[in-house]
């Protein structure tokens, strides 16, 4: 498994996910908070915008890291894995407080996290 390939795939996925979050903020907010008032939905939509930019920014950073030395790429993969783990922990809290995160998204991020951790150790 090549570190450069992993950083490319994760970077592209993050940029695409950031764009998806930005352009679907309204639908995602309505689906995540069923029964919420319009004011609450508007607040959630407004919170999606900077979050989507942050997700895309991580993707751009990962793409730039592809030209680093292998040891730096492995550290980036480890850091990315830890970041995805933190996101998964926050999603668990989100779900336990009444929100609804889509199961496929949670599972996809769990796989991404495991691959990032594996790549941080085994990548060449």
C-alpha positions in Angstrom: 0.0 0.0 0.0 1.5 3.3 -1.1 1.3 6.3 1.2 1.0 8.7 -1.8 -2.0 6.8 -3.1 -3.7 6.8 0.3 -3.2 10.5 0.7 -4.6 11.1 -2.8 -7.7 9.0 -2.2 -8.3 10.5 1.2 -7.7 14.0 -0.1 -10.1 13.7 -3.0 -12.7 12.1 -0.7 -12.5 15.0 1.7 -12.7 17.6 -1.0 -15.8 15.8 -2.5 -17.3 15.4 1.0 -16.8 19.1 1.7 -18.5 20.1 -1.5 -21.3 17.6 -0.8 -21.8 19.1 2.7 -21.8 22.6 1.3 -24.3 22.1 -1.5 -26.6 19.8 0.6 -26.5 21.6 3.9 -30.3 22.2 3.9 -31.3 18.6 3.2 -28.7 17.2 5.6 -29.9 19.5 8.3 -33.5 18.6 7.8 -32.7 14.8 7.8 -30.4 15.1 10.8 -32.9 17.0 13.0 -36.4 15.6 12.2 -39.1 17.8 13.7 -36.8 20.8 14.3 -38.1 24.3 13.8 -37.2 26.3 10.7 -35.0 28.6 12.9 -33.1 25.5 14.2 -32.7 24.2 10.6 -31.3 27.6 9.5 -28.8 27.5 12.3 -27.8 24.0 11.3 -27.4 25.0 7.7 -25.2 27.9 8.7 -23.0 25.6 10.8 -22.6 23.2 7.8 -20.9 25.9 5.7 -17.7 26.4 7.7 -17.6 22.7 8.5 -17.8 21.9 4.8 -14.9 24.3 4.2 -12.9 22.6 7.0 -13.5 19.2 5.5 -12.4 20.3 2.1 -9.4 22.1 3.5 -8.2 18.9 5.1 -8.5 17.2 1.7 -6.4 19.9 0.1 -3.7 19.6 2.8 -3.6 15.8 2.3 -3.2 16.3 -1.4 -0.3 18.7 -0.8 1.4 16.2 1.6 1.8 13.7 -1.2 5.1 15.2 -2.1 6.6 14.8 1.4 9.1 12.1 2.5 7.6 8.8 3.5 8.0 9.3 7.2 6.0 12.6 7.0 3.3 10.9 4.9 3.0 8.2 7.5 2.6 10.8 10.3 0.0 12.6 8.2 -1.9 9.3 7.8 -1.8 8.7 11.5 -3.0 12.2 12.2 -5.8 11.8 9.7 -6.8 8.5 11.3 -6.9 10.2 14.8 -9.0 13.1 13.3 -11.5 10.7 11.8 -11.7 8.8 15.1 -12.5 12.1 16.9 -15.2 12.8 14.3 -16.7 9.3 14.9 -16.7 9.9 18.7 -18.5 13.2 18.1 -21.1 11.4 15.8 -21.8 9.0 18.6 -22.5 11.9 20.9 -24.6 13.5 18.2 -26.7 10.4 17.8 -27.1 9.9 21.5 -28.4 13.5 21.9 -31.2 13.0 19.4 -29.5 13.7 16.1 -29.5 11.2 13.3 -26.2 10.5 11.4 -26.6 8.2 8.4 -25.2 4.8 9.1 -23.4 4.4 5.7 -21.5 7.6 6.4 -20.5 6.4 9.9 -19.4 3.0 8.5 -17.4 4.6 5.6 -15.6 6.9 8.0 -14.8 3.9 10.3 -13.3 2.1 7.3 -11.3 5.2 6.3 -10.0 5.5 9.8 -8.8 1.9 9.9 -7.2 2.2 6.5 -5.4 5.4 7.6 -4.1 3.7 10.7 -3.0 0.7 8.8 -1.4 2.9 6.2 0.5 4.9 8.8 2.2 1.7 9.8 2.5 -0.4 6.6 2.7 2.2 3.8 5.7 2.4 1.6 
